[in-house]
Amino acid sequence: MNGPVKQENNREENFIKWYEVPSKEQAIAISGRLRLARNLRGFPFENRMSNDQKLALSAKIAETMKSEEFEALGLKNMGFEKMEAYSRGALVEQHLVSPEFAQNGRYSALFSTADNSLSVMANEEDHIRIQALLPGIELEKGLEAVNAADNIFDAKLAYAFDEKLGFLTECPTNLGTGLRASVMLHLPMLESSGVLPRISGNISKLGLTIRGTYGEGTKAKGSFYQISNQVTLGISEENAVKNLKAMVSQIIFQERALRDGIKGRSLEDKICRAYGILTNARLLSGDELMETLSLIRLGLDCRYISDISYVTLNRLAFTMGGANISAVAGRELSGDERDFMRAKAVRETLLNAGGN
């Protein structure tokens, strides 16, 4: 159960995903995401497109993606438009696509590398979304990856671009570079201390924002938050990434300071109880999994637990959602079925982890 999503042809790929790679600051920094929004001349924005126009756009982008340049980047068509709803939902849980994109169904297209570290979405909020998703805070590496794909598109397609406004996007807040950069952080101590609202207010003055686990309009699960830029006009991509990384480093420092000050028997007991639930439960909901994994992750950092790795915890966090479990089973499961299969898979994973 703890493997990657099974594709529609029921063939399971055995490759390492981005979240299975160890990284710096992995105790707190889960992932870095870079995403470029691009639109094409000759097509209206997404919210004004007919279904026929969306299909035509997807076909145009798919044809462009067949080039040798994109093949060299390892981008392959995922057959997103033919996936079952639970398989698309599984990709949401793995943070590869947004919930809104998953609902587009057959009018969208997804291209991705085997590890999902680089992907292209057609008919997202904008015509094209180019995305890099990497472990930790490797934002510069991610920017290099999305720019490589962007340069290929730019040479083959006519972008909607204005000399003053930059890249034209459906949402005015993306005008300019069209770059959204974010880092997902595990912030249980800042959350429990009640200081996150103050931090959110302070960083908003600097053109940054704090969002929930799955981005804008979502709540945080297991104390996972996304810190992202809001300003895309009048600032270079490089400076946007630099500013975000500097703020993320400060937030990590504050979370670390709180962690260093709360070690004790009470916290150790809470963490060990969470470990007991995960290694013994016969039914386990998705929300309970995320809350207990949050404590286990904190326990690993505080050295109350030593025989589990962050890679194992990442794998559980990103592959044990309800849609992922249904995707592995190859059918839509009931709530009780998902909770039973999740508990069994988590038990087996943790008891056999051995630090892997």
Secondary structure, DSSP 4 states (H G I P E B T S, - for coil): --SPPPPTTSPPP----GGGS--TTTTTEEEEEEEEEE-BTTS--GGG--HHHHHHHHHHHHHHTTSHHHHHTT-EE--GGGS-HHHHHHHHHTTSS-HHHHHTGGG-EEEE-TTSSEEEEESSSSSEEEEEEEETT-HHHHHHHHHHHHHHHHHHS-B-EETTTEE--SSGGGTBT-EEEEEEEE-HHHHHHT-HHHHHHHHHTTTEEEEBTTBTT---STTEEEEEE---SSS-HHHHHHHHHHHHHHHHHHHHHHHHT--SHHHHHHHHHHHHHHHH-SS--HHHHHHHHHHHHHHHHTTS--S--HHHHHHHHHH-SHHHHHHHHTSPPPHHHHHHHHHHHHHHHHHT-TT-
